[in-house]
């Protein structure tokens, strides 16, 4: 009887504390839209953006910061303009979203790198009408290899996907990362690291 009671208490304790050990979420919105916000429209995505900057691209975001009505909907959009040959959306990652890209104009060389330890590079050349997917959290890039401008639109599976541009984050952090850390991590001469940290890292977003 005592053993049975002990087993019952143990089972109850496991069930009682199991929510602390488990992680669950509801991937669907709990409402049609945020009823406190009726701002669900933005214009101007038909207008080409200036790409005369160090990376040769400009990203125009449409997320919850531009359309508050996206709140709770789990989706956003970007327009990306690329300068003729060489326009680059540098290696970056979206910590909270998968991205699906469609090319409207031009030819893009795109790719992403799988996680450690494989670090496998997956690349494709995309032309008008082609679609490509970048999995959530993976480092990826888009490079215009055509002699004309390129334009693409991308959908992201978050109202606020976030973006971490690798070079900016590593060499342009504020305050700077200790150069000894980067010298060892990248196996570079310390003078090269300090030179890279002294550069202005362009944010194309």
C-alpha positions as CSV (number, residue, x, y, z in Angstrom):
1,X,0.0,0.0,0.0
2,X,2.8,2.4,0.9
3,X,4.6,1.5,-2.3
4,X,1.5,2.2,-4.3
5,X,1.1,5.6,-2.6
6,X,4.7,6.4,-3.3
7,X,4.2,5.6,-6.9
8,X,1.1,7.7,-7.1
9,X,2.9,10.7,-5.5
10,X,5.8,10.3,-7.8
11,X,3.6,10.1,-10.9
12,X,1.6,13.1,-9.7
13,X,4.9,15.1,-9.2
14,X,6.1,14.2,-12.7
15,X,2.9,15.3,-14.2
16,X,2.8,18.5,-12.1
17,X,6.3,19.5,-13.2
18,X,6.1,18.3,-16.8
19,X,5.0,21.7,-18.1
20,X,8.3,23.1,-16.9
21,X,10.2,20.5,-18.9
22,X,8.1,20.7,-22.1
23,X,7.9,23.5,-24.6
24,X,4.8,24.0,-26.7
25,X,3.4,26.8,-28.8
26,X,0.3,27.5,-30.9
27,X,1.7,28.4,-34.4
28,X,-1.6,29.9,-35.4
29,X,-2.8,33.4,-34.5
30,X,-5.3,33.5,-31.7
31,X,-7.4,36.1,-33.5
32,X,-8.2,37.3,-37.0
33,X,-6.0,40.4,-36.5
34,X,-5.0,42.8,-33.7
35,X,-8.3,44.5,-33.1
36,X,-6.6,47.6,-31.6
37,X,-4.8,48.3,-34.9
38,X,-6.4,49.0,-38.2
39,X,-3.3,50.1,-40.1
40,X,-2.9,47.3,-42.7
41,X,-1.7,49.1,-45.8
42,X,1.5,50.6,-47.1
43,X,2.4,51.8,-50.6
44,X,5.5,52.5,-52.7
45,X,7.0,49.0,-53.2
46,X,6.8,49.6,-57.0
47,X,9.4,52.4,-56.6
48,X,13.1,51.3,-57.4
49,X,15.5,52.1,-54.5
50,X,18.9,53.7,-54.7
51,X,21.7,51.0,-54.9
52,X,24.7,53.3,-55.1
53,X,26.1,52.2,-51.8
54,X,29.1,50.1,-50.8
55,X,27.2,46.8,-51.1
56,X,25.1,47.7,-54.2
57,X,21.8,46.8,-52.8
58,X,18.9,48.2,-50.7
59,X,16.3,46.2,-48.7
60,X,12.9,47.8,-48.2
61,X,11.2,46.0,-45.3
62,X,7.4,45.7,-44.7
63,X,7.2,44.2,-41.3
64,X,5.3,45.1,-38.1
65,X,7.3,48.3,-37.8
66,X,5.9,49.6,-41.1
67,X,2.4,48.0,-40.9
68,X,1.3,47.7,-37.2
69,X,-1.6,45.6,-38.5
70,X,0.9,42.7,-39.1
71,X,1.0,42.2,-35.3
72,X,0.2,38.6,-34.4
73,X,0.0,37.5,-38.1
74,X,3.4,35.9,-38.3
75,X,4.4,37.2,-41.8
76,X,6.4,40.0,-43.4
77,X,7.8,41.1,-46.8
78,X,10.9,42.8,-48.3
79,X,11.7,44.3,-51.6
80,X,15.4,44.0,-52.6
81,X,17.0,46.1,-55.3
82,X,20.4,45.2,-56.7
83,X,22.9,47.3,-58.7
84,X,24.1,45.8,-62.0
85,X,26.8,43.1,-61.7
86,X,28.0,43.1,-58.2
87,X,24.9,44.2,-56.2
88,X,25.1,42.1,-53.1
89,X,22.7,41.4,-50.2
90,X,25.6,40.3,-47.9
91,X,25.7,37.1,-45.9
92,X,23.2,37.4,-43.1
93,X,20.7,35.4,-41.1
94,X,17.1,35.9,-39.9
95,X,16.9,34.4,-36.4
96,X,13.1,34.2,-36.4
97,X,12.0,33.4,-40.0
98,X,12.3,31.2,-43.0
99,X,12.5,33.3,-46.2
100,X,11.0,32.6,-49.7
101,X,12.4,34.7,-52.5
102,X,11.0,35.4,-56.0
103,X,13.1,37.2,-58.7
104,X,11.2,39.8,-60.6
105,X,14.1,41.1,-62.7
106,X,17.7,40.1,-63.4
107,X,19.8,37.1,-62.5
108,X,20.9,36.3,-58.9
109,X,23.4,33.9,-57.6
110,X,22.0,32.8,-54.2
111,X,22.9,30.4,-51.5
112,X,22.9,29.4,-47.8
113,X,25.2,27.4,-45.6
114,X,23.9,24.5,-43.5
115,X,24.7,24.4,-39.8
116,X,27.8,22.9,-38.1
117,X,29.5,20.5,-38.6
118,X,28.6,20.0,-42.3
119,X,28.7,23.7,-43.3
120,X,27.5,22.6,-46.7
121,X,27.0,25.5,-49.2
122,X,23.8,25.2,-51.2
123,X,23.6,27.5,-54.2
124,X,21.5,28.3,-57.3
125,X,21.4,30.8,-60.1
126,X,17.9,32.4,-60.3
127,X,16.3,34.2,-63.2
128,X,13.0,36.0,-63.7
129,X,10.2,34.1,-62.0
130,X,12.4,31.7,-60.1
131,X,11.7,31.0,-56.4
132,X,14.2,29.9,-53.7
133,X,13.8,29.1,-50.0
134,X,16.3,30.0,-47.2
135,X,15.7,28.0,-44.0
136,X,15.2,29.8,-40.7
137,X,18.4,30.9,-39.0
138,X,20.9,29.8,-41.7
139,X,23.5,32.2,-43.2
140,X,22.5,33.2,-46.7
141,X,23.3,35.7,-49.5
142,X,22.1,37.0,-52.8
143,X,24.5,38.4,-55.5
144,X,23.5,40.0,-58.8
145,X,25.6,38.3,-61.6
146,X,23.7,40.0,-64.4
147,X,24.7,43.1,-66.3
148,X,21.4,44.8,-65.5
149,X,19.7,45.8,-62.2
150,X,17.9,43.0,-60.4
151,X,14.7,43.1,-58.2
152,X,13.4,40.5,-55.9
153,X,10.6,40.2,-53.3
154,X,10.8,37.9,-50.3
155,X,8.2,36.7,-47.8
156,X,9.3,35.9,-44.3
157,X,7.5,33.7,-41.7
158,X,7.6,36.3,-38.9
159,X,6.1,39.7,-38.3
160,X,9.6,40.7,-37.1
161,X,12.1,38.3,-38.6
162,X,15.2,40.2,-37.5
163,X,18.4,40.4,-39.5
164,X,22.0,39.8,-38.5
165,X,24.5,40.8,-41.2
166,X,27.5,38.7,-40.4
167,X,30.3,41.2,-41.3
168,X,28.5,44.1,-39.6
169,X,27.9,42.0,-36.4
170,X,31.4,40.6,-36.2
171,X,33.6,43.5,-37.2
172,X,31.2,46.4,-36.6
173,X,29.8,45.7,-33.2
174,X,29.4,48.4,-30.6
175,X,31.5,48.2,-28.5
176,X,34.0,46.3,-30.7
177,X,34.7,42.6,-29.9
178,X,38.2,42.2,-28.4
179,X,40.6,41.8,-31.5
180,X,42.3,38.9,-29.8
181,X,39.0,36.9,-30.0
182,X,38.6,37.6,-33.7
183,X,42.3,37.0,-34.5
184,X,42.0,33.5,-33.1
185,X,38.5,32.8,-34.4
186,X,39.3,33.8,-38.0
187,X,43.0,32.8,-37.9
188,X,43.9,36.3,-39.2
189,X,46.8,38.7,-38.4
190,X,45.7,41.1,-35.6
191,X,46.4,44.1,-37.9
192,X,43.9,42.8,-40.4
193,X,41.3,42.4,-37.7
194,X,41.8,45.9,-36.3
195,X,41.7,47.3,-39.9
196,X,38.4,45.5,-40.5
197,X,37.0,46.8,-37.2
198,X,38.0,50.3,-38.3
199,X,35.9,50.2,-41.5
200,X,32.4,51.6,-41.8
201,X,30.0,48.6,-42.3
202,X,27.1,49.5,-44.5
203,X,23.6,48.5,-43.4
204,X,21.5,48.0,-46.6
205,X,18.3,47.5,-44.6
